[in-house]
Amino acid sequence: MAAGLRAVQRWGLAAATPSLAFTRSAFVVGKQNNAQPNWLGVGLAFGTSAALWALLVKQHNEDVMEYERRKQVRGHKCTGCS
């Protein structure tokens, strides 16, 4: 039984010790001030979203053009070409 508990603790499956469970995170310094938004973060979020949408639309248009090209090649029944 003791060996099983040691294995569970070694794998990190056991709960943290009570002294560590109530410690304050080093990343939480104070309350957020919603009156002054982080405009850099907002700009990065919207800019990244816009860039990803632009890449998605560009890739979609290229895929549609390739589909149309292959559809025309498939429908081409010329004896001189093959």
Backbone as a ProteinNet text record, in pm:
[ID]
protein_1_A
[PRIMARY]
MAAGLRAVQRWGLAAATPSLAFTRSAFVVGKQNNAQPNWLGVGLAFGTSAALWALLVKQHNEDVMEYERRKQVRGHKCTGCS
[TERTIARY]
82.2	0	86.5	191.9	279.4	352.3	388.9	457.6	364.5	237.9	140.9	123.4	119.8	107.6	230.6	348.7	471	469	420.5	414.3	317.8	203.4	105.3	164.4	235.2	297.4	409.1	484.5	594.9	541.9	429.2	372.6	298.3	286	219.3	68.7	14.2	-130.9	-193.1	-114.6	-166.9	-186.2	-278.4	-305	-184.3	-170.9	-59.9	-76.2	32.7	26.3	-55.4	-124.2	-210.6	-135.9	-9.4	63.7	84.6	95.3	113.8	-18.1	-125.9	-254.8	-308.2	-269.1	-325.6	-224.6	-116.9	-19.7	-69.4	-28.9	-70.1	17.7	-42.8	31.4	120.6	238.6	331.9	285	192.9	149.6	31.3	-35.4	-148.3	-97.7	-77.6	-22.9	-134.1	-236	-345.7	-468.7	-575.1	-698.3	-680.2	-747.5	-741.8	-821.2	-770.7	-840.7	-908.6	-1039.4	-1112.5	-1135.4	-1106.5	-1121.9	-1010.4	-897.3	-784.5	-748.2	-811.3	-782.1	-638.4	-589.1	-456	-467.4	-445.5	-468	-368.3	-249.8	-153.4	-206.2	-256.9	-313.4	-435.4	-520.1	-639.9	-599.4	-501.2	-454.9	-391.6	-311.9	-251.6	-357.1	-457.9	-563.9	-640.2	-685	-760.3	-671.7	-547.3	-455.8	-427.1	-405.5	-381.3	-503.2	-620.1	-743.8	-762.5	-738	-752.5	-652.1	-528.4	-425.8	-463.1	-513.3	-552.5	-670.5	-767.1	-879.9	-833.2	-738.5	-686.9	-617.3	-537.3	-471.9	-572.9	-678.4	-782.4	-854	-890	-959.4	-867	-740.5	-643.1	-626.9	-612.9	-597.5	-723.6	-839.8	-965.4	-974.6	-938.4	-943.6	-847	-728	-632.5	-686.7	-750.6	-807.8	-920.7	-1003.7	-1113	-1057	-953.1	-892.5	-831.9	-765.2	-707.3	-817	-927.8	-1039.8	-1097.2	-1116.1	-1170.4	-1073.9	-942.6	-844.1	-848.4	-853.4	-856.5	-987.4	-1096.6	-1226.4	-1224.6	-1160.7	-1151.5	-1061.2	-951.4	-860.2	-930.7	-1009.7	-1083.3	-1186.9	-1248.6	-1352.9	-1298.2	-1168.5	-1106.9	-1089.6	-1160	-1155.6	-1099	-968.8	-905.3	-813.1	-820.3	-733.7	-592.1	-573.4	-440.3	-355.8	-417.9	-343.9	-286.5	-353.9	-307.4	-235.9
-119.4	0	125.6	125.1	241.2	262.5	153.1	164.9	227.5	192.3	249.2	398.8	442	585	661.4	601.6	668.6	683.7	581.5	588	697.8	707.9	810.9	948.7	967.3	1096.2	1125.4	1024.1	1042.8	1085.5	1032.1	1067.9	1200.2	1257.5	1386.6	1377	1258.1	1242.5	1276.8	1285.8	1320.1	1470.9	1511.8	1654.8	1721.4	1849.3	1925.2	1930.6	1951.5	1961.2	2083.8	2080.7	2193.6	2326.1	2323.5	2449.5	2515.5	2435.3	2491	2524.4	2467.2	2485.8	2627.2	2697.1	2828.3	2941.6	2914.2	3019.9	3110.6	3233.9	3331.1	3316.3	3324.2	3312.2	3434.2	3412	3521.2	3607.9	3558.8	3630.9	3723.3	3709.5	3794.7	3901.7	4022.6	4129.7	4211.9	4243.3	4326	4307.6	4378.2	4369.3	4440.3	4389.9	4453.3	4582.7	4682.8	4809.7	4810.5	4788.9	4783	4920.2	5026.4	5161.2	5192.4	5122.7	5143.2	5010.2	4976.3	4848.8	4842.9	4723.5	4700.7	4709.2	4828.8	4849.3	4772.7	4748.9	4668.1	4525.2	4469.8	4334.9	4328.1	4430.2	4434.7	4442.1	4528.4	4541.7	4413.8	4347.4	4221.5	4114.4	4108.9	4008.9	4030.7	4154.9	4181.8	4172.7	4216.7	4207.4	4063.3	3978.8	3837.4	3772.9	3806.2	3751.4	3794.3	3920.6	3971	3903.5	3885.6	3821.5	3676.6	3605.5	3465.8	3455.5	3547.2	3546	3576.4	3669.9	3702.8	3581.4	3511.2	3390.9	3283.4	3271.1	3171.9	3202	3328.7	3366.8	3349	3386.6	3370.3	3223	3136.8	2993.7	2936.6	2982.7	2935	2972.5	3097	3140.3	3060	3030.7	2948.2	2807.2	2751.9	2618.1	2613.7	2718	2722.8	2732.8	2815.3	2826.6	2693.2	2621.8	2491.4	2390.1	2395.6	2306	2331.5	2459.3	2492	2449.1	2467.6	2427	2276.6	2200.3	2054.2	2006.1	2077.3	2039.7	2058.9	2166.3	2189.1	2086.3	2049.8	1949.8	1815.8	1781.3	1656.5	1652.5	1765.7	1771.4	1785.5	1806.8	1826.1	1690.3	1668.8	1541.6	1564.7	1587.2	1613.6	1497.4	1445.1	1332.4	1378.5	1503.9	1554.8	1580	1600.6	1631.7	1506.5	1392.4	1275.9	1178.6
0	0	0	82	88.8	-42.7	-109.3	-238	-341.2	-335.9	-428.6	-407.2	-280.3	-250.5	-295.9	-277.8	-324.3	-476.3	-546.1	-692.8	-737	-668.9	-704.1	-679.8	-568.4	-540.5	-639.4	-677.5	-771.3	-907.7	-949.7	-1079.9	-1075.1	-957.1	-945.7	-945.9	-918.1	-919.2	-785.3	-681.5	-549.7	-540.9	-456.6	-438.2	-374.6	-399.2	-340.8	-190	-123.7	21.5	58.8	173	210.8	222.5	258.6	271	135	29.9	-104.8	-172.4	-127	-193.2	-176	-69.1	-42	-60.6	-132.5	-156	-266.7	-263.3	-363	-486.8	-601.6	-725.6	-745.2	-800.4	-825.9	-942.1	-1024.2	-1142.3	-1114.2	-1002.4	-967.7	-872.4	-921.4	-839.8	-777.6	-855.5	-804	-890.2	-852.7	-930.6	-1064.4	-1164.4	-1295.1	-1293.5	-1363.5	-1376.4	-1513.2	-1513.2	-1639.8	-1700.7	-1627.6	-1681.2	-1781.1	-1769.3	-1860	-1925	-2038.6	-2102.9	-2155.3	-2170.4	-2224.9	-2377.7	-2432.3	-2575.3	-2661.1	-2609.9	-2684.5	-2699.7	-2592.9	-2598.7	-2688.8	-2680.4	-2765.1	-2911.9	-2941.5	-3080.2	-3131.9	-3047.3	-3089.4	-3113.2	-3029.2	-3044.5	-3175.4	-3198.6	-3321	-3445.3	-3435.1	-3549.3	-3586.9	-3487.2	-3513.4	-3576.4	-3524.6	-3579.6	-3725.2	-3754.3	-3891.4	-3984.5	-3938.5	-4021.6	-4050.2	-3949.7	-3971.8	-4068	-4056.1	-4149.1	-4291.5	-4306	-4439.4	-4500.6	-4419.9	-4471.7	-4507.2	-4427.9	-4455.4	-4586.7	-4607.5	-4731.3	-4851.5	-4837.4	-4947.1	-4983.3	-4882.4	-4908.3	-4972.1	-4927	-4984.8	-5133	-5165.8	-5305.4	-5391.9	-5339.6	-5415	-5433.9	-5332.2	-5342.8	-5445.6	-5448.4	-5545.3	-5687	-5706.7	-5840.5	-5884.2	-5792.4	-5825.8	-5858.8	-5784.4	-5811.1	-5950.3	-5984.6	-6116.6	-6227.7	-6205.8	-6305.5	-6326.5	-6217.9	-6231	-6291.2	-6262	-6319.3	-6470.2	-6518.3	-6662.2	-6728.6	-6662.1	-6718.6	-6728.1	-6627.5	-6626.8	-6738.5	-6768	-6869.2	-7010.5	-7025.6	-7156.4	-7225.2	-7336.9	-7409.7	-7548.5	-7553.8	-7680.9	-7713.7	-7838.4	-7875.6	-7903.6	-7936.8	-7967.7	-7843.1	-7728.8	-7605.8	-7541.9	-7552	-7478.6	-7564.2
[MASK]
++++++++++++++++++++++++++++++++++++++++++++++++++++++++++++++++++++++++++++++++++

